[in-house]
Amino acid sequence: MKRSLILLGCLFLLVMVSGCQQKQAVEEVTFEQLFASPQRYDGKDVCLEGFYFHGFELIVLSERLETSGYAPGHLVPRGEVVWIEGGIPMEIYDQLHQQAMMGIAERYGKLKICGKFEYGGQYGHLGGYNAQITLSQAELLPWSPP
């Protein structure tokens, strides 16, 4: 009986300790903060506001969108850029602005995304990006194209 109580007590403590482990905090960052010292955030959960752009072989969050010069009003990502791994929810994707360049549909809008930041590898299409965020949540922010 005494042995059972001790075993039960140990089991209770084990469950309490494992259940009370703190989840890693999510840090809200700007592009400037993130790319001033990307190693500091590598492997950590971050939230970042920027401009989501989904086009041919391109799924990124960028600092800004600017006109491309290829067609009137056609926007493309500029400034610091992070590959977005995992895709965004369809209910957000369906609300994004649309444009077509040479028949290829592109979607864009302002988002706040959260997820695990990774830096220093080769991410995205053909490994063309040195940073990525594996998406855990996304929020559409109010914004109108220029």
Summary of the structure (lengths in Angstrom):
residues: 146
radius of gyration: 20.9
end to end distance: 75.2
largest distance: 81.8
contacts: 394
relative contact order: 0.19
helix: 24%
strand: 49%
